[in-house]
Amino acid sequence: MSTPKKLLNYINGSWQKASASTYADVVNPATAEILAKVPLSQASDVDQAVRAASQAFDGWRRTPVEDRIQPLFRLKALLDKYADELARLITTENGKTYKESMGEMKRAIENVEVACGMPVLMQGSLNEDIARGIDEFMIRQPVGVVAIISPFNFPSMIPFWFLPHAVATGNPVVLKPSERTPMTMNRIMDIIEEAGFPKGVVNLVNGGADAVNALLDHPQVRAISFVGSTKVARHVYSRGTAMGKRVQAQGGAKNSTIIMPDADLEMTSKIVLDSAFGNAGQRCLANAMLILVGDELKKNFVPMLAEKVQSIKIGFGLDEGVQMGPVITPESKARIEGLIATGVNEGAKLLVDGRGALVDEYSRGNFLRPTILDQVAPGGTIFKTEIFGPVLGLMYAESLDEAISIVNSSNYGNMSCLFTSSGASARQFRYEVQAGNVGINIGVAAPMAYFPFSGWKDSFFGTLHAQAKHSMEFYTQTKVVVERWPKEWSRQF
């Protein structure tokens, strides 16, 4: 077996060895093969990248926006060209299926497409004669160096929630990918270089918590974009804002979906299971709780779910026919299995038990089968905890009002969905539910790139979200100019 490659940082237009003496293994979660070694970069590496970005800022902000988006046009074409290669890399280091990885790449590319419209998106406004002979107008200018801290579960898509918008608005970037899945963005940096961005405009520093804290503390970093757990999001937001930075920090989730008796049950069952178990449940828009309204669903819908879920094929995501891959690490698998046991101890019934899963060809993989816990207690561990694994909980309500009340009792507010054939129920739900992303007869209410990725309560810390106009506003600061040019002054020259 060949020695795993040691990954490099990308700073000021070139690949550079990190000063770190400590490296972490990048592991294929299906096979346990060590794919690469990722450096846990220290503050000195972060400082080098931030200084390179800071030095690039003046020239990049003075570049006309029409010229700033030209590398993005080229990048879009290159990402299309390399999409298959990148999807296979995502599956190899993350574990999701190839189909899911291709879907992730499409969402990443969408954000590049939207950012190419920045000449229109960041236009200012003007009023003539706000007083006699006086005009007032507002312009938008870039904020400075932007740091992006991304998670393991979407190694290409989530960095692209931020990166294209940041550079299109005139800000240089320092990206820290997850140390669990760093290879995708390391490869994409080659593609970014091929697209022709100037030196220092896009930089990458590998690392863990020390690199994150160094970015949060660095005085030349002006804005932080983060996605991860609520615990870390709260830390990033608190520490970053304490240093005077703009911060958008997407946290965790515990998404609930309400099923009404008038829903199309066959369609609904397929959609909610895909939502719950896609990417092995490791996504912030996973459908984690089903709230079934009325006694009939317990009789006819629950057995349908149990039957369908047992036919889901697990395995390595590049193999033909595989519908669900492994979770990211052995520690994640053990944690999830422990939470299933906790749920049973708290009174939930194991409708389908996914623990102890083995895949013959991949005996060392971190596999769980889909699990369904019935009769989950309101306020219990399973209801409150983001499991981030292939576990679906079932709860029951007598009315839509009661079901919405259960959803709104959660500390999280990332997404909630409703399945119904009633327009009145749909309107009540979207009006009353406390979640930033809402789906009606949709299993994953993931906003397209031209809408912001919203999140409420403990699922988001900040004001402006990722994507679309929110990104443009986050990465720019407004300047209001009040201007008067009296004719008599002009006559003096």
C-alpha positions, 0 to 999 in steps of 0.5 A: 500500500502506498504512503498516503499523500500529505496535503498542502495549504494553498496560499498566495497562488501556490501550494505550500507545506504547513508548519504543523508537525501534527497530521490527521488521517483522512479516512474512507468511511466505507473501507477504513482506507487512509486516503491522505494526511491533513496538516493541523495548521497553526496560527502562523499558517493562518497568519500567512494566508490572511496576510496574503489575502489582505495584500490582495484586497486593495487590488481586488476591490479596485477591479471592476465587478464585471472583471471580478466575475470573469474567473467565476464564469470560467470556474463554472465551466471547469466545475461542470467539466470536472463534476464527475471526478469531484463527485467520486472524490466526495463519495470516497472521503465522505461516504455519501452515494455518487448520486448524492455527490453529483447533487451536491456539485450541482448546488455548488455550481448554482451558487457560482452562477448566481454570483456571476450576477453580482453587477446587478445584485450589488447595485446601490440606490440614488435619490436626486434633490433630497433637498434643493440641489442636493443628491444622496446615494448609497453604494456598496463596498467590500468588507475585507478578508473573509474566512470560510469554515466549512463542515465535513458533510457537504465538502463542496457545496457549503464552501460555495454557499460563500466563496463565489459571493465573497470574491464577486463582491470584492473580498479575498477569501481564506477557506478552512475545510473540514479536516475530515473531508479536506480533499475535495476543496484541495482539488477544487483549489487546482480548478480555482487556480485554472480559472485564473483568480489573482494571487491571494484572492482565494487561499486554503488553510487545512487544520482543526480547532486551532486554525479556526480560533486563529481565524476568529482572532486575526485582526485582518479577518473582517467576516466569518462564514461558518457551518457546523454544530450549534455548540461550535456555531455559538463559539464561533459567533461569540468569539468572532463578534467579540473581535468586532467581526461580522459573523454568520454561523449556521448551527445544528438542527432537529427537523420535524415533519408533520403528516396529515391524514389527507396526504398522499401516503405512497408519495409521502413515504418515499419522500420522507425516507429519502429525506431522513436517510439521504447522506446517512442522515448527516445533513442539517436538513435531514427529516429527523422526526415525523409527527403523525396527525390522527389515529389512521396514520398509525394503522396504515402509514407506519407499517408502510414506512417500516416495510420500505425502510428495510429495503434500503441498500447500504454500502460504498457509495460508488457501488451500483445500487447503493442507496445509503453510505456509512457515517463519517467515523467509527466514533460517530457510529458508536455515538449514534448507536448509544443514542438509539439505546437511550431512546429505547431506555426512555420508552421509544419502541424500536420499529426498525433497528439499524445497529450492528450493520455489516456489509460483507465487502466492507467489514471495516466500514462505519455502517448503520442501517436505517433506524425507526424509533416509534412513540418518541417522548416529547422533550426526551433525548431523541426529540431534543438531540441532533443525532446526525445519523440515519435515525427517524423518530415517530410522534403522534398528535391529534390535530395540526395545532398540536403538531405545530406546537410540538415542532415549535417547542424545539430549540432548533428552527432550521427546517420543518415540512408538512404533507397535506392536500389541504391549502388551508392546512398548508397556509396555517403551517407556513404562517405559524411554524418557527423554522427558517426553511419550510417545505410543503409536500417537500422532504428537503426544503433546501433553498435554491442558490438565488434564495437565502439558506434561512435558519432560526433559533439555535440553528443560526447565529447572525442576521444575514444568511448564506446565498443570494442577496443575503450573501451580497449584503453580508460581504458588503458594507454600505456607504451613504454619500450626500452631495451638493455642487452649487453652480457658483462654485463651478464658476470660480474655476 
